[in-house]
Amino acid sequence: MLLGTHRVAATENPNCNRLYLRKQTKRSTPLTANENRVRARFTAVAAAVKARMNSLSTISSDQAAFAAQKDLADGRTTFKAYLWKVCGEEYDAQHPQS
């Protein structure tokens, strides 16, 4: 059984349609080292974004920096996307690829 939905949210991705499979599928190959690295990065950056959004000590400076960059050609158009960019860059600086 397939379930299709249309998501309406603050996002930069124009593709807001999702398709879900009801039947459980099993992966045929084990996770690669790159997939594990990407999953670890996503988990760490998501936690950093959540913490930064709730941090009263950085929220005003983050909002000012977001407002300053959002109208630039390569600026992020949503606050959450801006925080993902900032936290992702911080993570990448602390964890260089080997």
C-alpha positions in Angstrom: 0.0 0.0 0.0 1.3 3.5 -0.9 0.4 6.7 0.9 1.1 10.0 -0.7 1.1 13.3 1.1 1.7 16.9 0.3 3.7 18.9 3.0 3.3 22.6 3.5 6.1 24.0 5.6 8.8 26.6 5.7 11.4 25.1 3.4 13.7 25.8 0.4 12.8 22.6 -1.3 10.2 23.0 -4.0 9.4 19.2 -3.9 6.9 18.9 -1.0 5.4 15.6 -2.0 6.1 12.5 0.0 5.4 8.8 -0.7 5.4 6.3 2.0 5.4 2.5 1.8 3.2 0.6 4.3 5.1 -2.6 3.9 8.4 -2.9 5.8 11.4 -3.2 3.6 14.7 -4.7 4.5 18.0 -3.3 3.3 20.0 -5.8 1.2 23.4 -4.3 1.9 25.1 -3.1 5.1 25.7 0.6 5.7 28.8 1.9 4.2 31.4 4.0 6.1 30.2 7.1 4.2 26.6 6.5 5.1 27.5 6.1 8.8 29.5 9.3 8.6 26.6 11.2 7.0 24.2 9.9 9.6 26.4 10.9 12.4 26.8 14.4 11.0 23.0 14.7 10.5 22.4 13.6 14.1 25.0 16.0 15.6 23.9 19.0 13.5 20.2 18.4 14.2 20.9 18.4 17.9 23.1 21.6 17.6 20.3 23.4 15.6 17.7 22.4 18.3 19.9 23.6 21.1 20.8 26.8 19.3 17.1 27.6 18.5 16.3 27.3 22.3 19.4 29.2 23.5 18.5 32.6 24.8 22.2 33.7 24.8 22.6 33.4 21.0 19.0 33.9 19.6 19.2 37.7 19.2 22.6 37.6 17.4 21.5 34.7 15.2 18.3 36.5 14.2 20.3 39.7 13.3 22.8 37.6 11.3 20.0 35.8 9.5 18.2 39.1 8.6 21.5 40.5 7.2 22.1 37.5 4.9 18.6 36.4 3.8 18.4 38.9 0.9 21.9 38.0 -0.5 22.2 35.8 -3.6 23.4 32.7 -1.6 21.5 33.6 1.6 19.2 31.2 3.4 15.5 32.2 3.2 14.3 30.5 6.5 15.8 30.9 10.0 16.0 27.1 10.4 17.9 26.7 7.1 20.3 29.4 8.2 20.9 27.6 11.5 21.5 24.3 9.7 24.1 26.1 7.5 25.9 27.7 10.5 25.8 24.5 12.7 26.8 22.4 9.7 29.8 24.6 9.0 30.8 24.4 12.7 30.6 20.6 12.6 32.6 20.4 9.4 35.3 22.6 10.9 35.5 20.4 14.0 35.4 17.1 12.1 37.5 17.4 8.9 37.1 14.6 6.5 40.0 12.2 6.4 
